[in-house]
Amino acid sequence: MIVVPVKESENIERALKRFKRKFEKTGVVKELRRRQCFDKPSIIKREQKNRAVYVQKLQQRED
């Protein structure tokens, strides 16, 4: 459970912004979206391979 202590002189919008930031860091929404649909293992492997190739090309360009 996320707890955001609010000081007396603190603005409620600032506390809400801190809460949203903490919530985003937990990754709950990202995990929920990932679990909404089933991806075949072959598609997951293909995407990982394509991502690795892309990153490798970017690293080669820097050198």
PDB file of N, H, CA, C and O in Angstrom:
ATOM      1  N   MET A   1       0.839  -1.176   0.000  1.00  0.00           N
ATOM      2  CA  MET A   1       0.000   0.000   0.000  1.00  0.00           C
ATOM      3  C   MET A   1       0.885   1.240   0.000  1.00  0.00           C
ATOM      4  O   MET A   1       1.874   1.308   0.730  1.00  0.00           O
ATOM      5  N   ILE A   2       0.529   2.199  -0.807  1.00  0.00           N
ATOM      6  H   ILE A   2      -0.274   2.144  -1.399  1.00  0.00           H
ATOM      7  CA  ILE A   2       1.322   3.420  -0.942  1.00  0.00           C
ATOM      8  C   ILE A   2       0.840   4.445   0.074  1.00  0.00           C
ATOM      9  O   ILE A   2      -0.351   4.746   0.164  1.00  0.00           O
ATOM     10  N   VAL A   3       1.785   4.970   0.833  1.00  0.00           N
ATOM     11  H   VAL A   3       2.752   4.725   0.760  1.00  0.00           H
ATOM     12  CA  VAL A   3       1.465   5.980   1.839  1.00  0.00           C
ATOM     13  C   VAL A   3       2.244   7.244   1.505  1.00  0.00           C
ATOM     14  O   VAL A   3       3.459   7.209   1.311  1.00  0.00           O
ATOM     15  N   VAL A   4       1.523   8.361   1.440  1.00  0.00           N
ATOM     16  H   VAL A   4       0.536   8.389   1.597  1.00  0.00           H
ATOM     17  CA  VAL A   4       2.147   9.653   1.167  1.00  0.00           C
ATOM     18  C   VAL A   4       1.789  10.593   2.313  1.00  0.00           C
ATOM     19  O   VAL A   4       0.673  11.108   2.366  1.00  0.00           O
ATOM     20  N   PRO A   5       2.727  10.819   3.229  1.00  0.00           N
ATOM     21  CA  PRO A   5       2.418  11.744   4.337  1.00  0.00           C
ATOM     22  C   PRO A   5       2.323  13.179   3.827  1.00  0.00           C
ATOM     23  O   PRO A   5       3.166  13.634   3.054  1.00  0.00           O
ATOM     24  N   VAL A   6       1.291  13.877   4.268  1.00  0.00           N
ATOM     25  H   VAL A   6       0.606  13.507   4.895  1.00  0.00           H
ATOM     26  CA  VAL A   6       1.061  15.256   3.832  1.00  0.00           C
ATOM     27  C   VAL A   6       1.324  16.172   5.009  1.00  0.00           C
ATOM     28  O   VAL A   6       0.723  16.027   6.074  1.00  0.00           O
ATOM     29  N   LYS A   7       2.235  17.121   4.804  1.00  0.00           N
ATOM     30  H   LYS A   7       2.723  17.238   3.939  1.00  0.00           H
ATOM     31  CA  LYS A   7       2.551  18.090   5.846  1.00  0.00           C
ATOM     32  C   LYS A   7       1.462  19.156   5.874  1.00  0.00           C
ATOM     33  O   LYS A   7       0.737  19.339   4.896  1.00  0.00           O
ATOM     34  N   GLU A   8       1.352  19.850   6.990  1.00  0.00           N
ATOM     35  H   GLU A   8       1.941  19.701   7.784  1.00  0.00           H
ATOM     36  CA  GLU A   8       0.284  20.840   7.121  1.00  0.00           C
ATOM     37  C   GLU A   8       0.427  21.985   6.124  1.00  0.00           C
ATOM     38  O   GLU A   8      -0.573  22.480   5.604  1.00  0.00           O
ATOM     39  N   SER A   9       1.642  22.406   5.855  1.00  0.00           N
ATOM     40  H   SER A   9       2.455  22.004   6.277  1.00  0.00           H
ATOM     41  CA  SER A   9       1.831  23.539   4.951  1.00  0.00           C
ATOM     42  C   SER A   9       1.935  23.106   3.486  1.00  0.00           C
ATOM     43  O   SER A   9       2.095  23.949   2.603  1.00  0.00           O
ATOM     44  N   GLU A  10       1.845  21.802   3.223  1.00  0.00           N
ATOM     45  H   GLU A  10       1.715  21.118   3.940  1.00  0.00           H
ATOM     46  CA  GLU A  10       2.018  21.306   1.862  1.00  0.00           C
ATOM     47  C   GLU A  10       0.717  21.393   1.064  1.00  0.00           C
ATOM     48  O   GLU A  10      -0.371  21.174   1.596  1.00  0.00           O
ATOM     49  N   ASN A  11       0.849  21.710  -0.194  1.00  0.00           N
ATOM     50  H   ASN A  11       1.733  21.888  -0.626  1.00  0.00           H
ATOM     51  CA  ASN A  11      -0.282  21.814  -1.098  1.00  0.00           C
ATOM     52  C   ASN A  11      -0.777  20.406  -1.451  1.00  0.00           C
ATOM     53  O   ASN A  11       0.029  19.491  -1.614  1.00  0.00           O
ATOM     54  N   ILE A  12      -2.089  20.232  -1.568  1.00  0.00           N
ATOM     55  H   ILE A  12      -2.744  20.976  -1.436  1.00  0.00           H
ATOM     56  CA  ILE A  12      -2.661  18.914  -1.854  1.00  0.00           C
ATOM     57  C   ILE A  12      -2.292  18.444  -3.258  1.00  0.00           C
ATOM     58  O   ILE A  12      -2.141  17.245  -3.491  1.00  0.00           O
ATOM     59  N   GLU A  13      -2.145  19.388  -4.200  1.00  0.00           N
ATOM     60  H   GLU A  13      -2.268  20.362  -4.011  1.00  0.00           H
ATOM     61  CA  GLU A  13      -1.748  19.008  -5.554  1.00  0.00           C
ATOM     62  C   GLU A  13      -0.346  18.420  -5.577  1.00  0.00           C
ATOM     63  O   GLU A  13      -0.072  17.488  -6.333  1.00  0.00           O
ATOM     64  N   ARG A  14       0.534  18.958  -4.758  1.00  0.00           N
ATOM     65  H   ARG A  14       0.311  19.715  -4.144  1.00  0.00           H
ATOM     66  CA  ARG A  14       1.903  18.444  -4.689  1.00  0.00           C
ATOM     67  C   ARG A  14       1.915  17.035  -4.087  1.00  0.00           C
ATOM     68  O   ARG A  14       2.663  16.169  -4.542  1.00  0.00           O
ATOM     69  N   ALA A  15       1.094  16.812  -3.075  1.00  0.00           N
ATOM     70  H   ALA A  15       0.487  17.515  -2.705  1.00  0.00           H
ATOM     71  CA  ALA A  15       1.011  15.481  -2.472  1.00  0.00           C
ATOM     72  C   ALA A  15       0.420  14.477  -3.460  1.00  0.00           C
ATOM     73  O   ALA A  15       0.859  13.328  -3.517  1.00  0.00           O
ATOM     74  N   LEU A  16      -0.561  14.902  -4.228  1.00  0.00           N
ATOM     75  H   LEU A  16      -0.918  15.836  -4.182  1.00  0.00           H
ATOM     76  CA  LEU A  16      -1.158  14.035  -5.237  1.00  0.00           C
ATOM     77  C   LEU A  16      -0.137  13.693  -6.325  1.00  0.00           C
ATOM     78  O   LEU A  16      -0.109  12.568  -6.823  1.00  0.00           O
ATOM     79  N   LYS A  17       0.686  14.650  -6.686  1.00  0.00           N
ATOM     80  H   LYS A  17       0.663  15.565  -6.282  1.00  0.00           H
ATOM     81  CA  LYS A  17       1.724  14.420  -7.682  1.00  0.00           C
ATOM     82  C   LYS A  17       2.737  13.391  -7.161  1.00  0.00           C
ATOM     83  O   LYS A  17       3.175  12.520  -7.912  1.00  0.00           O
ATOM     84  N   ARG A  18       3.108  13.491  -5.876  1.00  0.00           N
ATOM     85  H   ARG A  18       2.752  14.199  -5.266  1.00  0.00           H
ATOM     86  CA  ARG A  18       4.024  12.509  -5.287  1.00  0.00           C
ATOM     87  C   ARG A  18       3.395  11.121  -5.281  1.00  0.00           C
ATOM     88  O   ARG A  18       4.070  10.127  -5.545  1.00  0.00           O
ATOM     89  N   PHE A  19       2.096  11.056  -4.977  1.00  0.00           N
ATOM     90  H   PHE A  19       1.547  11.864  -4.762  1.00  0.00           H
ATOM     91  CA  PHE A  19       1.402   9.770  -4.977  1.00  0.00           C
ATOM     92  C   PHE A  19       1.411   9.144  -6.368  1.00  0.00           C
ATOM     93  O   PHE A  19       1.694   7.955  -6.518  1.00  0.00           O
ATOM     94  N   LYS A  20       1.101   9.948  -7.380  1.00  0.00           N
ATOM     95  H   LYS A  20       0.871  10.914  -7.258  1.00  0.00           H
ATOM     96  CA  LYS A  20       1.087   9.437  -8.757  1.00  0.00           C
ATOM     97  C   LYS A  20       2.460   8.934  -9.168  1.00  0.00           C
ATOM     98  O   LYS A  20       2.570   7.910  -9.843  1.00  0.00           O
ATOM     99  N   ARG A  21       3.510   9.645  -8.767  1.00  0.00           N
ATOM    100  H   ARG A  21       3.421  10.477  -8.218  1.00  0.00           H
ATOM    101  CA  ARG A  21       4.870   9.246  -9.106  1.00  0.00           C
ATOM    102  C   ARG A  21       5.218   7.908  -8.447  1.00  0.00           C
ATOM    103  O   ARG A  21       5.797   7.027  -9.083  1.00  0.00           O
ATOM    104  N   LYS A  22       4.859   7.764  -7.166  1.00  0.00           N
ATOM    105  H   LYS A  22       4.389   8.480  -6.650  1.00  0.00           H
ATOM    106  CA  LYS A  22       5.118   6.505  -6.461  1.00  0.00           C
ATOM    107  C   LYS A  22       4.330   5.361  -7.082  1.00  0.00           C
ATOM    108  O   LYS A  22       4.840   4.250  -7.225  1.00  0.00           O
ATOM    109  N   PHE A  23       3.084   5.638  -7.448  1.00  0.00           N
ATOM    110  H   PHE A  23       2.669   6.541  -7.331  1.00  0.00           H
ATOM    111  CA  PHE A  23       2.236   4.609  -8.049  1.00  0.00           C
ATOM    112  C   PHE A  23       2.799   4.162  -9.393  1.00  0.00           C
ATOM    113  O   PHE A  23       2.774   2.974  -9.716  1.00  0.00           O
ATOM    114  N   GLU A  24       3.306   5.109 -10.172  1.00  0.00           N
ATOM    115  H   GLU A  24       3.327   6.073  -9.909  1.00  0.00           H
ATOM    116  CA  GLU A  24       3.877   4.783 -11.477  1.00  0.00           C
ATOM    117  C   GLU A  24       5.128   3.921 -11.322  1.00  0.00           C
ATOM    118  O   GLU A  24       5.363   3.020 -12.127  1.00  0.00           O
ATOM    119  N   LYS A  25       5.925   4.188 -10.299  1.00  0.00           N
ATOM    120  H   LYS A  25       5.734   4.920  -9.645  1.00  0.00           H
ATOM    121  CA  LYS A  25       7.153   3.420 -10.075  1.00  0.00           C
ATOM    122  C   LYS A  25       6.866   1.974  -9.687  1.00  0.00           C
ATOM    123  O   LYS A  25       7.705   1.104  -9.919  1.00  0.00           O
ATOM    124  N   THR A  26       5.715   1.697  -9.108  1.00  0.00           N
ATOM    125  H   THR A  26       5.033   2.404  -8.919  1.00  0.00           H
ATOM    126  CA  THR A  26       5.395   0.329  -8.727  1.00  0.00           C
ATOM    127  C   THR A  26       5.152  -0.546  -9.952  1.00  0.00           C
ATOM    128  O   THR A  26       5.367  -1.757  -9.892  1.00  0.00           O
ATOM    129  N   GLY A  27       4.707   0.041 -11.063  1.00  0.00           N
ATOM    130  H   GLY A  27       4.532   1.025 -11.112  1.00  0.00           H
ATOM    131  CA  GLY A  27       4.513  -0.707 -12.294  1.00  0.00           C
ATOM    132  C   GLY A  27       3.224  -1.501 -12.342  1.00  0.00           C
ATOM    133  O   GLY A  27       3.121  -2.438 -13.134  1.00  0.00           O
ATOM    134  N   VAL A  28       2.243  -1.169 -11.531  1.00  0.00           N
ATOM    135  H   VAL A  28       2.327  -0.408 -10.887  1.00  0.00           H
ATOM    136  CA  VAL A  28       0.983  -1.900 -11.464  1.00  0.00           C
ATOM    137  C   VAL A  28       0.207  -1.759 -12.773  1.00  0.00           C
ATOM    138  O   VAL A  28      -0.303  -2.747 -13.301  1.00  0.00           O
ATOM    139  N   VAL A  29       0.119  -0.559 -13.287  1.00  0.00           N
ATOM    140  H   VAL A  29       0.533   0.243 -12.858  1.00  0.00           H
ATOM    141  CA  VAL A  29      -0.657  -0.323 -14.505  1.00  0.00           C
ATOM    142  C   VAL A  29      -0.002  -1.018 -15.693  1.00  0.00           C
ATOM    143  O   VAL A  29      -0.685  -1.611 -16.528  1.00  0.00           O
ATOM    144  N   LYS A  30       1.334  -0.941 -15.764  1.00  0.00           N
ATOM    145  H   LYS A  30       1.889  -0.459 -15.086  1.00  0.00           H
ATOM    146  CA  LYS A  30       2.049  -1.587 -16.863  1.00  0.00           C
ATOM    147  C   LYS A  30       1.841  -3.100 -16.816  1.00  0.00           C
ATOM    148  O   LYS A  30       1.632  -3.726 -17.855  1.00  0.00           O
ATOM    149  N   GLU A  31       1.895  -3.680 -15.643  1.00  0.00           N
ATOM    150  H   GLU A  31       2.064  -3.171 -14.799  1.00  0.00           H
ATOM    151  CA  GLU A  31       1.675  -5.124 -15.488  1.00  0.00           C
ATOM    152  C   GLU A  31       0.246  -5.503 -15.854  1.00  0.00           C
ATOM    153  O   GLU A  31       0.019  -6.535 -16.487  1.00  0.00           O
ATOM    154  N   LEU A  32      -0.711  -4.682 -15.464  1.00  0.00           N
ATOM    155  H   LEU A  32      -0.527  -3.844 -14.950  1.00  0.00           H
ATOM    156  CA  LEU A  32      -2.110  -4.948 -15.780  1.00  0.00           C
ATOM    157  C   LEU A  32      -2.334  -4.946 -17.291  1.00  0.00           C
ATOM    158  O   LEU A  32      -3.007  -5.832 -17.817  1.00  0.00           O
ATOM    159  N   ARG A  33      -1.778  -3.965 -17.986  1.00  0.00           N
ATOM    160  H   ARG A  33      -1.231  -3.246 -17.558  1.00  0.00           H
ATOM    161  CA  ARG A  33      -1.929  -3.902 -19.438  1.00  0.00           C
ATOM    162  C   ARG A  33      -1.257  -5.086 -20.114  1.00  0.00           C
ATOM    163  O   ARG A  33      -1.758  -5.608 -21.110  1.00  0.00           O
ATOM    164  N   ARG A  34      -0.111  -5.510 -19.564  1.00  0.00           N
ATOM    165  H   ARG A  34       0.295  -5.085 -18.756  1.00  0.00           H
ATOM    166  CA  ARG A  34       0.603  -6.640 -20.151  1.00  0.00           C
ATOM    167  C   ARG A  34      -0.194  -7.925 -20.004  1.00  0.00           C
ATOM    168  O   ARG A  34      -0.137  -8.782 -20.886  1.00  0.00           O
ATOM    169  N   ARG A  35      -0.925  -8.080 -18.928  1.00  0.00           N
ATOM    170  H   ARG A  35      -0.971  -7.384 -18.212  1.00  0.00           H
ATOM    171  CA  ARG A  35      -1.677  -9.299 -18.664  1.00  0.00           C
ATOM    172  C   ARG A  35      -3.051  -9.329 -19.318  1.00  0.00           C
ATOM    173  O   ARG A  35      -3.719 -10.363 -19.277  1.00  0.00           O
ATOM    174  N   GLN A  36      -3.490  -8.247 -19.910  1.00  0.00           N
ATOM    175  H   GLN A  36      -2.948  -7.408 -19.944  1.00  0.00           H
ATOM    176  CA  GLN A  36      -4.824  -8.211 -20.493  1.00  0.00           C
ATOM    177  C   GLN A  36      -4.960  -9.110 -21.709  1.00  0.00           C
ATOM    178  O   GLN A  36      -6.047  -9.622 -21.976  1.00  0.00           O
ATOM    179  N   CYS A  37      -3.887  -9.309 -22.443  1.00  0.00           N
ATOM    180  H   CYS A  37      -3.004  -8.893 -22.226  1.00  0.00           H
ATOM    181  CA  CYS A  37      -3.969 -10.154 -23.624  1.00  0.00           C
ATOM    182  C   CYS A  37      -2.844 -11.183 -23.575  1.00  0.00           C
ATOM    183  O   CYS A  37      -1.786 -10.935 -22.997  1.00  0.00           O
ATOM    184  N   PHE A  38      -3.081 -12.327 -24.181  1.00  0.00           N
ATOM    185  H   PHE A  38      -3.941 -12.529 -24.650  1.00  0.00           H
ATOM    186  CA  PHE A  38      -2.099 -13.402 -24.214  1.00  0.00           C
ATOM    187  C   PHE A  38      -1.214 -13.247 -25.434  1.00  0.00           C
ATOM    188  O   PHE A  38      -1.698 -13.086 -26.554  1.00  0.00           O
ATOM    189  N   ASP A  39       0.088 -13.297 -25.204  1.00  0.00           N
ATOM    190  H   ASP A  39       0.482 -13.428 -24.294  1.00  0.00           H
ATOM    191  CA  ASP A  39       1.053 -13.270 -26.303  1.00  0.00           C
ATOM    192  C   ASP A  39       1.720 -14.634 -26.382  1.00  0.00           C
ATOM    193  O   ASP A  39       2.179 -15.184 -25.381  1.00  0.00           O
ATOM    194  N   LYS A  40       1.761 -15.161 -27.593  1.00  0.00           N
ATOM    195  H   LYS A  40       1.388 -14.715 -28.406  1.00  0.00           H
ATOM    196  CA  LYS A  40       2.388 -16.455 -27.778  1.00  0.00           C
ATOM    197  C   LYS A  40       3.883 -16.350 -27.465  1.00  0.00           C
ATOM    198  O   LYS A  40       4.505 -15.321 -27.729  1.00  0.00           O
ATOM    199  N   PRO A  41       4.454 -17.418 -26.902  1.00  0.00           N
ATOM    200  CA  PRO A  41       5.883 -17.377 -26.582  1.00  0.00           C
ATOM    201  C   PRO A  41       6.759 -17.095 -27.799  1.00  0.00           C
ATOM    202  O   PRO A  41       7.790 -16.434 -27.674  1.00  0.00           O
ATOM    203  N   SER A  42       6.366 -17.583 -28.968  1.00  0.00           N
ATOM    204  H   SER A  42       5.529 -18.119 -29.070  1.00  0.00           H
ATOM    205  CA  SER A  42       7.174 -17.334 -30.169  1.00  0.00           C
ATOM    206  C   SER A  42       7.186 -15.843 -30.513  1.00  0.00           C
ATOM    207  O   SER A  42       8.205 -15.324 -30.967  1.00  0.00           O
ATOM    208  N   ILE A  43       6.077 -15.159 -30.304  1.00  0.00           N
ATOM    209  H   ILE A  43       5.249 -15.580 -29.935  1.00  0.00           H
ATOM    210  CA  ILE A  43       6.009 -13.724 -30.587  1.00  0.00           C
ATOM    211  C   ILE A  43       6.868 -12.955 -29.580  1.00  0.00           C
ATOM    212  O   ILE A  43       7.550 -11.997 -29.944  1.00  0.00           O
ATOM    213  N   ILE A  44       6.832 -13.375 -28.324  1.00  0.00           N
ATOM    214  H   ILE A  44       6.278 -14.153 -28.029  1.00  0.00           H
ATOM    215  CA  ILE A  44       7.641 -12.719 -27.294  1.00  0.00           C
ATOM    216  C   ILE A  44       9.123 -12.858 -27.619  1.00  0.00           C
ATOM    217  O   ILE A  44       9.879 -11.893 -27.509  1.00  0.00           O
ATOM    218  N   LYS A  45       9.543 -14.068 -28.023  1.00  0.00           N
ATOM    219  H   LYS A  45       8.929 -14.852 -28.112  1.00  0.00           H
ATOM    220  CA  LYS A  45      10.945 -14.294 -28.375  1.00  0.00           C
ATOM    221  C   LYS A  45      11.347 -13.461 -29.587  1.00  0.00           C
ATOM    222  O   LYS A  45      12.446 -12.909 -29.626  1.00  0.00           O
ATOM    223  N   ARG A  46      10.466 -13.370 -30.564  1.00  0.00           N
ATOM    224  H   ARG A  46       9.573 -13.819 -30.532  1.00  0.00           H
ATOM    225  CA  ARG A  46      10.750 -12.585 -31.766  1.00  0.00           C
ATOM    226  C   ARG A  46      10.930 -11.116 -31.419  1.00  0.00           C
ATOM    227  O   ARG A  46      11.842 -10.466 -31.930  1.00  0.00           O
ATOM    228  N   GLU A  47      10.064 -10.582 -30.549  1.00  0.00           N
ATOM    229  H   GLU A  47       9.324 -11.110 -30.134  1.00  0.00           H
ATOM    230  CA  GLU A  47      10.173  -9.182 -30.157  1.00  0.00           C
ATOM    231  C   GLU A  47      11.458  -8.923 -29.378  1.00  0.00           C
ATOM    232  O   GLU A  47      12.104  -7.892 -29.568  1.00  0.00           O
ATOM    233  N   GLN A  48      11.831  -9.860 -28.498  1.00  0.00           N
ATOM    234  H   GLN A  48      11.306 -10.697 -28.343  1.00  0.00           H
ATOM    235  CA  GLN A  48      13.065  -9.707 -27.740  1.00  0.00           C
ATOM    236  C   GLN A  48      14.277  -9.719 -28.664  1.00  0.00           C
ATOM    237  O   GLN A  48      15.217  -8.947 -28.475  1.00  0.00           O
ATOM    238  N   LYS A  49      14.252 -10.599 -29.663  1.00  0.00           N
ATOM    239  H   LYS A  49      13.488 -11.226 -29.816  1.00  0.00           H
ATOM    240  CA  LYS A  49      15.356 -10.680 -30.619  1.00  0.00           C
ATOM    241  C   LYS A  49      15.452  -9.398 -31.431  1.00  0.00           C
ATOM    242  O   LYS A  49      16.547  -8.869 -31.623  1.00  0.00           O
ATOM    243  N   ASN A  50      14.324  -8.894 -31.907  1.00  0.00           N
ATOM    244  H   ASN A  50      13.435  -9.324 -31.751  1.00  0.00           H
ATOM    245  CA  ASN A  50      14.321  -7.657 -32.683  1.00  0.00           C
ATOM    246  C   ASN A  50      14.812  -6.479 -31.840  1.00  0.00           C
ATOM    247  O   ASN A  50      15.535  -5.616 -32.339  1.00  0.00           O
ATOM    248  N   ARG A  51      14.425  -6.442 -30.585  1.00  0.00           N
ATOM    249  H   ARG A  51      13.838  -7.142 -30.180  1.00  0.00           H
ATOM    250  CA  ARG A  51      14.860  -5.375 -29.693  1.00  0.00           C
ATOM    251  C   ARG A  51      16.371  -5.448 -29.468  1.00  0.00           C
ATOM    252  O   ARG A  51      17.049  -4.421 -29.446  1.00  0.00           O
ATOM    253  N   ALA A  52      16.897  -6.671 -29.300  1.00  0.00           N
ATOM    254  H   ALA A  52      16.346  -7.506 -29.317  1.00  0.00           H
ATOM    255  CA  ALA A  52      18.328  -6.858 -29.097  1.00  0.00           C
ATOM    256  C   ALA A  52      19.112  -6.424 -30.335  1.00  0.00           C
ATOM    257  O   ALA A  52      20.168  -5.803 -30.214  1.00  0.00           O
ATOM    258  N   VAL A  53      18.603  -6.746 -31.513  1.00  0.00           N
ATOM    259  H   VAL A  53      17.745  -7.251 -31.610  1.00  0.00           H
ATOM    260  CA  VAL A  53      19.262  -6.339 -32.755  1.00  0.00           C
ATOM    261  C   VAL A  53      19.271  -4.821 -32.867  1.00  0.00           C
ATOM    262  O   VAL A  53      20.281  -4.233 -33.255  1.00  0.00           O
ATOM    263  N   TYR A  54      18.172  -4.193 -32.535  1.00  0.00           N
ATOM    264  H   TYR A  54      17.352  -4.671 -32.219  1.00  0.00           H
ATOM    265  CA  TYR A  54      18.059  -2.740 -32.600  1.00  0.00           C
ATOM    266  C   TYR A  54      19.053  -2.075 -31.646  1.00  0.00           C
ATOM    267  O   TYR A  54      19.729  -1.116 -32.020  1.00  0.00           O
ATOM    268  N   VAL A  55      19.139  -2.578 -30.430  1.00  0.00           N
ATOM    269  H   VAL A  55      18.590  -3.357 -30.126  1.00  0.00           H
ATOM    270  CA  VAL A  55      20.049  -2.004 -29.437  1.00  0.00           C
ATOM    271  C   VAL A  55      21.493  -2.192 -29.881  1.00  0.00           C
ATOM    272  O   VAL A  55      22.321  -1.295 -29.723  1.00  0.00           O
ATOM    273  N   GLN A  56      21.787  -3.355 -30.433  1.00  0.00           N
ATOM    274  H   GLN A  56      21.115  -4.084 -30.561  1.00  0.00           H
ATOM    275  CA  GLN A  56      23.138  -3.620 -30.903  1.00  0.00           C
ATOM    276  C   GLN A  56      23.522  -2.664 -32.042  1.00  0.00           C
ATOM    277  O   GLN A  56      24.653  -2.179 -32.087  1.00  0.00           O
ATOM    278  N   LYS A  57      22.594  -2.395 -32.950  1.00  0.00           N
ATOM    279  H   LYS A  57      21.676  -2.789 -32.914  1.00  0.00           H
ATOM    280  CA  LYS A  57      22.866  -1.445 -34.035  1.00  0.00           C
ATOM    281  C   LYS A  57      23.115  -0.050 -33.490  1.00  0.00           C
ATOM    282  O   LYS A  57      23.997   0.658 -33.976  1.00  0.00           O
ATOM    283  N   LEU A  58      22.344   0.356 -32.480  1.00  0.00           N
ATOM    284  H   LEU A  58      21.627  -0.219 -32.085  1.00  0.00           H
ATOM    285  CA  LEU A  58      22.547   1.669 -31.881  1.00  0.00           C
ATOM    286  C   LEU A  58      23.924   1.771 -31.234  1.00  0.00           C
ATOM    287  O   LEU A  58      24.592   2.799 -31.347  1.00  0.00           O
ATOM    288  N   GLN A  59      24.347   0.707 -30.558  1.00  0.00           N
ATOM    289  H   GLN A  59      23.804  -0.128 -30.466  1.00  0.00           H
ATOM    290  CA  GLN A  59      25.653   0.715 -29.910  1.00  0.00           C
ATOM    291  C   GLN A  59      26.777   0.765 -30.939  1.00  0.00           C
ATOM    292  O   GLN A  59      27.799   1.412 -30.709  1.00  0.00           O
ATOM    293  N   GLN A  60      26.597   0.089 -32.068  1.00  0.00           N
ATOM    294  H   GLN A  60      25.767  -0.436 -32.255  1.00  0.00           H
ATOM    295  CA  GLN A  60      27.622   0.104 -33.114  1.00  0.00           C
ATOM    296  C   GLN A  60      27.733   1.487 -33.757  1.00  0.00           C
ATOM    297  O   GLN A  60      28.825   1.901 -34.149  1.00  0.00           O
ATOM    298  N   ARG A  61      26.633   2.190 -33.866  1.00  0.00           N
ATOM    299  H   ARG A  61      25.747   1.853 -33.548  1.00  0.00           H
ATOM    300  CA  ARG A  61      26.652   3.527 -34.442  1.00  0.00           C
ATOM    301  C   ARG A  61      27.417   4.492 -33.554  1.00  0.00           C
ATOM    302  O   ARG A  61      28.074   5.406 -34.052  1.00  0.00           O
ATOM    303  N   GLU A  62      27.338   4.297 -32.240  1.00  0.00           N
ATOM    304  H   GLU A  62      26.804   3.554 -31.835  1.00  0.00           H
ATOM    305  CA  GLU A  62      28.028   5.191 -31.306  1.00  0.00           C
ATOM    306  C   GLU A  62      29.528   5.008 -31.398  1.00  0.00           C
ATOM    307  O   GLU A  62      30.280   5.960 -31.188  1.00  0.00           O
ATOM    308  N   ASP A  63      29.978   3.805 -31.707  1.00  0.00           N
ATOM    309  H   ASP A  63      29.368   3.031 -31.877  1.00  0.00           H
ATOM    310  CA  ASP A  63      31.436   3.546 -31.761  1.00  0.00           C
ATOM    311  C   ASP A  63      32.060   4.062 -32.985  1.00  0.00           C
ATOM    312  O   ASP A  63      33.269   3.920 -33.169  1.00  0.00           O
TER     313      ASP A  63
END
